[in-house]
Every structure is written in C-alpha cells, then in structure tokens.
Amino acid sequence: MFPIVATLAFASNPQLPEYMYPSVYEHRILANAHTILLAEFVDRAGSYRPNLFEVSSEGNVSPTEELGFAFRYRFTPKLVIYGEAPIGMITALVYSSTSLGSSTSFWPSENYCILAMVRPYGPERLFGTGGSRVFYQSESADQWKIANLREMPTVPAGEYTNIGATPHERYAGVLIQAYERDPKPIYLQWLERSIPRHPTLPHVIPEYASFYSSTFEPRLFAAAGGNAERKARVHKTSAIVTGEPGYRKFWEFFDEFDATHDTQETVWIEIPTRSGELMKLMNIIRNARTAAAKASAIRATMNHASEERKDFFISLLSDPNQQVRVAALLWLDELQGDPSFRALQPAPNLRVKRTSRDVIENEEELIRYWQGR
C-alpha cells in the first residue's frame, strides 16, 4: 500500500497554484487536473532520489536537506476524459518518504484506473510531496503526478465514451458506464465524492444536478432493475445530488417498499439522513411494517447512539427477525464509542461472519451481555 501522507487541506501559498497542495475534496482535484484519463496500468519502472525544495511564503524556492523517493508507474491511456491528451505510454510519479513505495499488487491488472493528473510546476519541475511546504523535482517535464491517488477509482476494462462537457460530468459518466457493467455501490460512492459544489455554499452546482437528473439518473435506475436494494442506493445518490426532489423521491420509494414487500425479506436500504430527522427514524423503527425498513432505520441512527436510548435498542434484541437483531447489535456496538457510556465489563468483540453481512457469529453471546446489563 502507499505510505501514509498528510491528508489535511493545508492553507496554500498564494504564489503557487492550488493543485500543488494536497486536497481531500475530489471535486477540486478534478477541477484543477491538467488531464483526466481512463488508463490501463502497465508496470512499475523503478524509482529515483529526487531533489527536494522548500517554498517560502514569498514564493522563493530553495533546496532542502530532506530525503525521499519518487516511484515511476507507467500507464497506457484508453480514453481522454478531460483536458490534455498525452501521446503513447505515460509515466506517473508517486512520492514516498521511505524506500518502500507501493506494491504493484495495488494496481489492478484486469481493471482500468481513472487518473486525475497534473503537470510539474515551473522551471524547477516541482510536484507536491503531500506536505504544505516541501516539493520534489520530476526527472522531466513529460512526467505526471496522480492527484487523486487516495480516491482513485478502478472500473471494469472495456469500451467507454465521454458523456457531458465538464470534467465532473465526464468523470461521473465513466462511473455510470461502470455501474451499468457491474452495479456495485462503490461506483455510486465515487460519484458522490466528486460532485461539484458551490465554492462558498454547501450546494451542488445546479447545472450539474440538472444534467444528472436528465442523463445519469435514468441510466442508473435502468441498471438497478427491479432489485430493491440497488434502487434504494440509486435513490440515495439522487438525493445527495439533487437535494429536496431526490429526498422526496427516496421517501416515496421507502414508504412503498414498506407497504408492499414481504415483512421478513432481507434487504438493507441505505437511508440518506439529514439533520433533524432522528425522531422520524425512531418512529420508523417503532412502526415499520417490514423488518427490512425497521433494520435499515436502526442503522441510519447509529451516529446518534447514546446511553439514553440504550434500553430501547436492547429491547430490539428480542425481535424474531435476525436482520433487526443484527442492526440493534451494530447500534449497541457503536454505543461503546460514546464517552457518556460507562460499562464495568466491556462488551465482547462483535464478529460479523465473512460470508454474510447479515450474520453475527457471536450473536447469542452479545445478546446475553446486553440483556444482562
């Protein structure tokens, strides 16, 4: 795996462009990338000891005695999603403060990578190391840095086309096509992290939300088909992107599900939560017709686990449905992270069965512990 690097969004030097500094905001990384590529990993091509420089607050560049390593990784572009179009095989650099680098097993052999990359900066050909002041020198101006290394999506190999005009639309378009090939929630999670937001307000850019609703949403629901769990996950993504209209559609879907599905059907519904909805979720737990709706609401309240609600959730351990009991045990396990919770004897470690997310291997042991409190 890659070495741990700083992940904070440091206050940047006004003399240097934003892309020279680490960012935890995927939508900013995409906006600042010089190119966004769909690419196939070829190989790791050794490493070198780069010259390192420190940049002062005035923008002056001076050598530093710090040591590090730059590892070369080579890729073959399959699609230029946005920006510059590199010719032939490209070399991307990954910086590390140690000589370990990353194992080639990290890079997928059967999938493609979505790479947001930047060119080196200035006559010194500098790349950021992941810190706020120290930068390293590339070997040539033709090398690149992977700006989205921590959140680099991988998608099934195959033919992809560009959809939309902006970098965020086209990036999401590739993820949509990947979801159509293999409807896994991870593609929706990557999409959600890349949503372009207003620079000063917590709002999604309206033009993006409109494009998503008209172009992406129908394709996602078509790929989800009649699978209730997948449909619910797409509704969650739509709520995050479109705001109130998406939340309204999600709850319409949720209510219909609870009214029409088998009461004992095992389905996990990811509920998009907003502030002020705890009482609504608690009412669902008390009154839901289906075990799936009840269990899903329990999981949606886990961020609110507190001592004062403990007894209510312990009472759910007597529910005849295993999905509800599992959800209640997960909630109670979360409670142990609440500073107000005090236990003379800590609860046994919760062990989820590897072959099924709906089975806790030591369920009976945990139920005895909690019901005995």
C-alpha positions in Angstrom: 0.0 0.0 0.0 1.0 3.6 -0.3 2.8 5.3 2.6 0.7 7.5 4.8 0.9 11.1 3.7 -0.7 14.2 5.0 -4.4 14.4 4.2 -5.3 17.8 5.5 -6.2 20.7 3.2 -3.3 23.0 4.0 -3.5 26.7 3.6 -1.8 27.1 0.2 1.0 29.5 -0.7 -0.6 32.4 -2.7 2.4 32.2 -5.1 1.7 28.6 -6.1 -1.4 27.1 -7.9 -3.9 25.2 -5.8 -3.0 21.8 -7.4 0.4 21.9 -5.8 -1.2 21.2 -2.4 -2.9 18.2 -1.0 -6.7 18.2 -1.1 -9.4 16.0 0.4 -12.0 17.4 -1.9 -12.3 15.2 -5.0 -14.3 17.8 -6.9 -11.5 20.4 -6.5 -8.9 17.8 -7.6 -10.9 17.2 -10.8 -11.4 20.9 -11.4 -7.6 21.5 -11.1 -6.3 18.5 -13.1 -4.5 19.1 -16.3 -5.8 15.8 -17.6 -8.3 13.1 -16.5 -7.7 9.8 -18.1 -9.1 6.3 -18.2 -5.9 4.2 -18.3 -4.5 0.7 -18.0 -1.7 0.0 -15.6 1.4 -1.3 -17.3 4.2 -1.7 -14.8 6.4 -0.1 -12.1 9.5 1.3 -13.6 11.9 1.8 -10.7 12.5 4.9 -8.5 14.9 7.7 -8.0 16.0 10.1 -5.3 14.6 13.5 -6.3 15.9 16.9 -5.4 13.6 18.4 -2.7 12.8 22.1 -2.4 11.1 24.3 0.1 8.9 27.2 -1.0 8.7 30.3 1.3 5.6 32.3 1.9 7.0 34.8 -0.6 7.3 32.2 -3.3 11.1 31.8 -3.1 12.3 28.3 -3.9 15.3 26.9 -2.1 16.8 23.4 -1.7 16.2 21.4 1.4 18.1 18.5 3.0 15.1 16.3 3.4 15.3 13.0 1.6 12.6 11.0 -0.2 11.9 8.7 -3.1 9.9 9.1 -6.3 8.5 5.9 -7.8 7.6 5.6 -11.5 4.4 3.9 -12.7 3.5 3.5 -16.3 0.1 3.6 -17.9 -1.5 3.3 -21.3 -4.3 5.8 -21.9 -7.6 4.3 -23.0 -9.8 7.4 -23.0 -9.1 11.1 -22.5 -11.9 12.1 -20.2 -10.9 15.7 -20.0 -8.0 18.0 -20.6 -4.7 17.3 -22.3 -4.3 14.2 -24.5 -0.9 12.5 -23.7 0.7 10.6 -26.6 1.6 7.0 -26.0 2.5 5.4 -22.7 2.7 7.9 -19.8 4.8 7.9 -16.6 3.3 9.0 -13.3 5.3 9.6 -10.2 4.3 8.7 -6.6 6.4 10.3 -3.8 7.3 8.5 -0.6 9.5 9.5 2.3 10.7 5.9 2.5 12.1 3.4 0.0 9.2 1.0 0.3 6.9 2.7 -2.3 3.9 0.7 -3.2 3.4 -2.9 -4.3 2.4 -3.4 -7.9 -0.4 -5.6 -6.5 -2.1 -2.3 -5.6 -2.7 -1.6 -9.2 -5.5 -3.6 -10.9 -4.5 -6.0 -13.6 -7.9 -6.5 -15.0 -9.5 -3.1 -14.5 -8.8 0.4 -15.7 -7.9 3.4 -13.5 -9.5 6.8 -13.6 -6.5 9.1 -13.2 -6.7 12.9 -12.4 -3.2 14.1 -13.1 -1.2 17.3 -13.1 2.0 18.5 -14.9 5.1 19.6 -12.9 5.2 23.3 -12.0 7.6 25.9 -13.1 11.2 25.7 -14.4 12.2 23.5 -11.4 9.5 21.0 -12.5 8.0 20.7 -9.0 5.4 18.3 -7.6 3.9 18.4 -4.1 5.0 15.8 -1.6 1.8 15.8 0.4 3.0 18.5 2.8 2.4 22.2 2.8 5.9 23.5 2.1 8.2 20.8 0.6 8.1 19.8 -3.1 10.1 17.4 -5.2 11.6 17.6 -8.7 10.5 15.5 -11.6 13.0 14.0 -14.0 11.4 15.6 -17.0 8.5 17.9 -18.0 6.8 14.8 -19.5 6.1 13.1 -16.2 2.9 13.4 -14.3 1.6 13.3 -10.8 -1.6 11.4 -9.8 -3.6 14.0 -7.9 -6.4 11.6 -6.9 -4.2 8.8 -5.6 -6.2 8.3 -2.4 -9.6 8.2 -4.2 -8.5 6.7 -7.5 -11.5 4.7 -9.0 -11.0 1.5 -10.8 -13.6 0.3 -13.3 -14.1 -2.9 -15.4 -11.9 -3.0 -18.6 -13.9 -2.3 -21.8 -15.0 0.4 -24.1 -16.1 3.7 -22.6 -17.3 7.0 -24.1 -17.4 10.5 -22.8 -20.8 11.8 -21.6 -21.3 15.5 -20.9 -19.0 18.5 -21.2 -17.4 19.4 -17.9 -14.7 17.3 -16.1 -17.2 16.3 -13.3 -19.9 15.2 -15.8 -17.4 13.2 -17.8 -15.8 11.6 -14.8 -19.2 10.6 -13.5 -20.2 9.4 -16.9 -17.4 6.8 -16.8 -18.6 5.7 -13.4 -22.1 5.4 -14.7 -21.0 3.1 -17.5 -19.0 1.0 -15.0 -22.2 0.7 -12.9 -24.1 -0.5 -15.9 -21.5 -3.2 -16.4 -21.4 -4.2 -12.7 -23.9 -2.4 -10.4 -21.7 -2.1 -7.3 -22.3 0.6 -4.7 -18.6 1.7 -4.9 -19.2 3.4 -8.2 -22.0 5.5 -6.7 -19.8 6.3 -3.7 -17.0 7.6 -6.0 -19.6 9.6 -7.9 -20.9 11.2 -4.7 -17.4 12.2 -3.6 -16.8 14.0 -6.9 -20.0 16.1 -7.0 -19.1 19.8 -7.9 -20.2 22.1 -5.1 -20.7 25.9 -4.9 -17.3 27.5 -3.8 -18.9 29.3 -0.8 -22.2 27.5 -0.2 -22.9 23.8 0.7 -24.9 23.5 -2.6 -24.4 21.2 -5.6 -23.8 23.2 -8.8 -27.4 23.5 -10.2 -26.3 22.8 -13.8 -24.6 19.5 -12.7 -27.7 18.4 -10.7 -29.9 19.1 -13.7 -27.6 17.1 -16.0 -27.5 14.2 -13.5 -31.3 14.1 -13.3 -31.9 14.1 -17.1 -28.9 12.0 -18.2 -27.4 9.8 -15.4 -30.4 9.1 -13.1 -32.5 7.1 -15.7 -29.4 5.0 -16.7 -28.7 4.2 -13.0 -32.3 3.1 -12.3 -32.3 1.0 -15.5 -29.1 -0.7 -14.3 -30.5 -1.2 -10.9 -33.5 -3.0 -12.4 -36.1 -4.5 -10.0 -33.6 -5.1 -7.2 -34.9 -3.1 -4.3 -31.5 -2.7 -2.6 -29.9 -1.3 -5.7 -32.9 1.0 -6.4 -32.6 2.3 -2.8 -28.9 3.0 -3.3 -29.5 4.9 -6.5 -32.3 7.0 -4.7 -29.7 7.8 -2.1 -27.2 9.1 -4.7 -30.0 11.1 -6.4 -31.0 12.7 -3.0 -27.3 13.7 -2.4 -27.0 15.2 -5.9 -30.4 16.9 -6.4 -31.4 17.8 -2.8 -35.0 18.1 -1.9 -36.5 16.5 -5.0 -34.3 13.5 -4.5 -35.1 13.2 -0.8 -38.8 13.3 -1.6 -38.5 10.5 -4.2 -36.4 8.4 -1.8 -39.1 8.5 0.9 -41.8 7.8 -1.6 -39.8 4.7 -2.6 -39.2 3.8 1.1 -42.9 4.0 2.0 -43.9 2.0 -1.0 -41.3 -0.7 -0.1 -42.5 -0.9 3.5 -46.2 -1.2 2.4 -45.7 -3.8 -0.3 -42.7 -6.1 0.4 -42.6 -9.3 2.4 -42.4 -8.4 6.0 -39.4 -10.8 6.6 -37.5 -10.1 3.4 -33.8 -9.3 4.0 -32.9 -6.0 2.3 -30.6 -3.3 3.5 -31.7 0.1 2.5 -29.2 2.9 2.8 -31.1 5.9 4.1 -29.8 9.4 3.2 -30.0 11.2 6.5 -30.2 14.9 7.2 -30.1 16.8 10.5 -33.4 16.9 12.4 -34.6 13.5 11.2 -33.8 11.4 14.2 -37.4 11.3 15.5 -38.7 10.3 12.1 -36.2 7.4 12.0 -37.2 6.4 15.6 -40.9 6.3 14.5 -40.0 4.1 11.6 -38.2 1.7 14.0 -41.3 1.5 16.2 -43.9 1.3 13.5 -42.5 -0.1 10.3 -44.3 -3.0 8.8 -41.3 -4.8 7.3 -38.2 -5.9 9.2 -36.0 -4.5 6.4 -37.4 -1.0 6.9 -37.0 -1.3 10.7 -33.4 -2.6 10.5 -32.4 0.0 7.9 -33.7 2.8 10.1 -31.8 1.4 13.1 -28.6 1.5 11.1 -29.4 5.1 10.0 -29.5 6.2 13.7 -26.1 4.7 14.6 -24.5 8.1 14.6 -26.9 9.1 17.4 -26.0 6.1 19.6 -26.3 7.3 23.2 -26.8 6.0 26.7 -30.3 7.4 27.0 -31.6 5.2 24.1 -29.8 2.1 25.2 -32.7 0.3 26.8 -34.9 0.7 23.8 -32.3 -0.8 21.4 -31.6 -3.6 23.9 -35.4 -4.4 23.8 -35.0 -5.0 20.0 -32.7 -7.9 20.6 -35.8 -9.9 21.3 -37.2 -9.3 17.8 -37.9 -12.5 16.0 -36.2 -11.2 12.8 -32.4 -11.7 12.6 -31.9 -8.6 10.4 -33.4 -6.4 13.2 -31.3 -8.1 15.9 -28.1 -7.6 13.8 -28.9 -4.0 13.3 -29.6 -3.5 17.0 -26.3 -5.2 17.9 -24.4 -2.9 15.5 -26.1 0.1 17.1 -25.1 -1.1 20.6 -21.6 -1.7 19.4 -21.5 1.9 18.2 -22.7 3.0 21.6 -19.4 1.9 23.2 -17.7 4.8 21.4 -19.9 7.3 23.3 -18.0 9.0 26.1 -21.1 9.1 28.3 -21.4 5.3 28.1 -19.8 3.5 31.1 -19.6 -0.3 31.4 -17.9 -2.2 34.2 -17.3 -5.0 31.8 -16.7 -4.1 28.1 -18.9 -6.0 25.6 -17.4 -8.9 23.7 -15.9 -8.0 20.3 -18.6 -8.2 17.6 -17.7 -10.7 14.9 -19.5 -10.3 11.6 -19.5 -13.5 9.5 -17.3 -13.1 6.5 -19.7 -14.8 4.1 -22.7 -12.7 5.1 -23.2 -9.2 6.4 -26.5 -10.3 8.0 -24.9 -12.8 10.4 -23.0 -12.0 13.6 -21.0 -15.1 14.6 -21.3 -14.4 18.4 -24.9 -13.1 18.3 -26.1 -15.1 21.3 -23.1 -14.1 23.4 -23.7 -10.5 22.7 -27.4 -10.7 23.3 -26.7 -12.3 26.7 -24.3 -9.5 27.6 -26.6 -6.6 26.7 -29.8 -8.2 28.1 -27.9 -8.8 31.4 -26.9 -5.1 31.8 
